Each structure stands twice: as structure tokens, then as C-alpha cells.
Amino acid sequence: MNYFTTFLKGMAMGAADVVPGVSGGTIAFITGIYDTLLESIRRINPTAIGIWRKEGFKAAFSYINGLFLIALFSGVLTSIATLAKLISWLLETHPIPLWSFFFGLILVSIFHILKQIEKRSFSRLAFMALGFAFAYSITVLNPLQLEVTSFNILLAGAIAICAMILPGISGSFILLLIGMYTPVLGAVKSFQIDVLLLFLSGCVIGLLCFSHILSRLLKSFRDLTLIFLTGLMIGTLPKIWPWKQAISWRTNSSGEQVPLVEQNLSPFQFESITSEPSQLFLAVIMMCCAIALVLGLEKYAEKNDI
């Protein structure tokens, strides 16, 4: 396994996780490491501890695919630390080209996953509709305002990390929905150790529990699970549509007014309502770049048998 390539894939996952509405799990899926990621996390269990006691640390580390996990999550953390400001700046100054790129990325990823479905049937179509309904309902929910307590911070970490490893569901967007995005982001900026430790503990608990469930589903009911995940991705497409009009606003951790609820518009409606250029040509170019990127990754994976 090429661990530098794994590191780069981790960076791509981290960059996606920074954007509310885009999931690192989607990137893991289209880069071909989703199953390996779930299986590696699933192996962090009592069996690994037993191997450590009997055969030593090296054997246990190999059992959980430790080098893969270190390379991947090093990439994720590096990306969040280095690219978060750049992506935040792009979201503020060039939102349409950036959202167009991610829209194209999700769109081609849907076809990428659909190609892996072995059978077509009404039951599979129903599972796709269920996934779509679930994801779409999340995107239109009114945000909650949970009280900032130790339990809620722990719970937020568990829920957010589960969302992050699901293709199509954004962990940062889930935090926004439950009213914990601002407190967690504030804790990161001010380096509140107690809050960060609680949040990370929730992430670890959620990741270890949920990875077992998802890994088992992919092994026992792969087609149905994949088609449900495809529905999730389709359901989040309206959330990342490039042309939007803000209906209501919220105050972020910096005290700035940012959009909370937005309405999708056509490029032509966007120009007439907002009096801003739709950047339609650039948007199409960015979508095509995203599609070309995924198709290129597919060809690379086939050529190198990864």
C-alpha cells in the first residue's frame, strides 16, 4: 500500500469535512478506501488488545492496519489545519465555483457507486428513496439549540463523526443543525482543552460503535447498503446547489451574520434576484473538473489495481 497516496486521500477527506454539506465519507468512497477504513476502525476492539498481550504491540498494530490509519488521519488533520482557512475564504469570496466543484464531485460519485450495484429491483429503488428522504429531510430541518453541557458535547462528537463517515452526510452540517457548531468551533479557536477532550471522546465512541454496524451491513447487505448511501448522496445535492438566496441568517462565532436557511435558484433567477453574476460558465467548468477528477481516480485505481 502506498501510504503517501493514502495521506493525500486523507487530505482530500479533511478538505471536504471543512465544508458544511460535503462529507469526507464521500471522498473515501470515490478514492476506493472506504471499506479498508471501516474494517481498520472496526478492528480496534478487545481482540486487538488480546493480540497485544499475546504477540506484542507490533502484531496488534498490524492487525488494526495502523500505518494506514496513521497515514489517513494525518492527512485529514493536516488538511483541516492548513486548508480550513483557504476553503473558508473560497466559501466567502468565490462560493459559486467552489460549490459547483463539490456538486460535480457528488454527482459523479453517485454514478460511481451505482456501477457497483449488482442487481436492480424495486426493493433497491425503495432503499434509495429512503436514503434520499432521510438526507433531504436533514437539509431542510430547522436548527436546534442544544444547551452546551458535557453530555451534549460528548453526544455532538458521536453524532458528527458518524455523519462524517457516511457518504453524503456532512458532520459539520449536523453540528450546525443541533446548535453545536459555534461552541465546538469556538473551543478549537480558543483551545479549550476540556471541551475538545469531551468532543474527541464522543468522536472516538461514535466511530468505534458505528464503524462496526456499517462494516457488517456492507459485508452482509452490500447492495442494499450501497443503494441507501446513494440515496443519501442524492438527497444532499440540493444543499450544495451553487445558486442560493439567503432567507434567514445566524450569528457565527465571530459575531458575523451568515446564511442559515437558503433557497435554491436557477442561475438566471440568481442574476435577476441578487443582481450578482451567476458565473455559469465557470461553474460548468468546475463541475467538469470534478467529474474528470473522479474518472481519473477510477482509471488510476484500475491501472494500479487498488
Residue pairs with C-beta under 8 A, 6 or more apart in sequence:
1 67
1 68
1 306
2 306
3 67
3 68
3 71
4 71
5 306
6 33
6 68
6 71
6 72
6 75
7 71
7 72
7 74
7 75
7 78
8 75
9 27
9 28
9 31
9 33
9 72
9 75
10 71
10 72
10 73
10 74
10 75
10 76
10 78
10 79
11 75
11 76
11 78
11 79
11 83
12 27
12 31
12 75
12 79
13 24
13 25
13 27
13 28
13 72
13 75
13 76
13 79
14 24
14 75
14 76
14 77
14 78
14 79
14 80
14 83
15 79
15 83
15 87
16 22
16 23
16 24
16 26
16 27
16 102
17 23
17 24
17 76
17 80
17 164
17 170
17 171
17 172
18 79
18 80
18 83
18 84
18 87
18 88
18 172
19 87
19 91
19 98
19 102
19 170
19 172
20 170
20 172
20 173
20 176
20 181
21 102
21 139
21 170
21 173
21 236
21 239
21 240
22 102
22 105
22 106
22 170
22 240
23 163
23 164
23 166
23 167
23 168
23 169
23 170
23 171
23 236
24 76
24 164
24 165
24 171
25 34
25 164
25 165
25 166
25 167
25 168
25 169
26 105
26 106
26 109
26 167
26 168
26 233
28 34
28 37
28 165
28 167
29 109
29 112
29 113
29 167
29 229
30 105
30 108
30 109
30 112
30 294
30 297
31 297
31 301
32 297
32 301
32 306
33 72
34 167
35 215
35 218
36 65
36 68
37 72
37 165
38 165
38 211
38 214
38 215
38 218
39 65
39 215
40 64
40 65
40 68
40 69
41 69
41 207
41 208
41 211
41 215
42 211
42 212
42 215
43 63
43 64
43 65
44 64
44 208
45 208
45 212
47 63
48 60
48 63
48 64
49 60
51 59
51 60
51 63
52 59
52 60
61 67
87 98
90 97
90 98
91 98
95 242
96 242
96 243
96 278
96 279
96 282
96 283
97 242
97 279
97 282
97 283
97 286
98 286
99 240
99 241
99 242
100 242
100 282
100 283
100 284
100 286
100 287
100 290
101 286
101 287
101 289
101 290
102 240
102 290
103 237
103 240
103 241
103 242
103 287
103 290
104 286
104 287
104 288
104 289
104 290
104 291
105 290
105 291
105 293
105 294
106 168
106 233
106 236
106 237
106 240
107 237
107 287
107 290
107 291
108 290
108 291
108 294
108 295
109 167
109 233
109 294
110 230
110 233
110 234
112 294
112 298
113 167
113 226
113 229
113 230
113 233
114 230
116 226
117 124
117 223
117 226
117 227
117 230
118 223
119 223
123 224
124 223
124 224
124 227
125 227
127 224
127 227
127 228
127 231
128 227
128 228
128 230
128 231
128 234
129 231
130 228
130 231
131 168
131 227
131 228
131 229
131 230
131 231
131 232
131 233
131 234
131 235
132 231
132 232
132 234
132 235
133 231
133 235
134 231
134 232
134 235
135 168
135 169
135 231
135 232
135 233
135 234
135 235
135 236
136 235
136 236
136 238
137 235
138 169
138 173
138 174
138 177
138 235
139 173
139 235
139 236
139 238
139 239
141 177
142 261
143 176
143 177
143 178
143 179
143 250
143 260
144 177
144 178
144 179
145 179
146 152
146 156
146 178
146 179
146 180
148 180
148 183
150 198
152 180
153 180
153 183
153 184
153 195
153 198
153 199
153 202
154 198
154 199
154 201
154 202
154 205
155 202
156 175
156 178
156 180
156 184
156 199
156 202
157 198
157 199
157 200
157 201
157 202
157 203
157 204
157 205
157 206
158 202
158 203
158 205
158 206
158 209
159 174
159 178
159 202
159 206
160 171
160 172
160 174
160 175
160 180
160 202
160 203
160 206
161 171
161 202
161 203
161 204
161 206
161 207
161 210
162 171
162 206
162 207
162 210
163 169
163 170
163 171
163 173
163 174
164 170
164 171
165 207
165 210
165 211
165 214
166 214
166 229
166 232
167 229
167 232
167 233
168 229
168 232
168 233
168 234
168 235
168 236
169 232
169 236
170 236
170 239
172 181
173 239
175 181
175 184
182 252
182 253
183 195
184 195
184 199
185 252
185 253
186 192
186 253
187 195
187 196
187 199
188 196
189 253
214 225
217 224
217 225
218 225
218 226
238 264
241 264
242 283
243 264
243 265
243 266
243 267
243 269
243 270
243 278
244 259
244 262
244 263
244 264
244 265
244 270
245 262
245 263
245 265
245 270
245 273
245 274
246 259
246 260
246 261
246 262
247 261
247 262
247 263
248 259
248 260
248 261
249 257
249 258
249 259
249 260
250 257
250 258
250 259
250 260
251 257
251 258
252 258
265 273
267 278
267 280
267 283
268 278
270 276
270 278
271 277
271 278
300 306
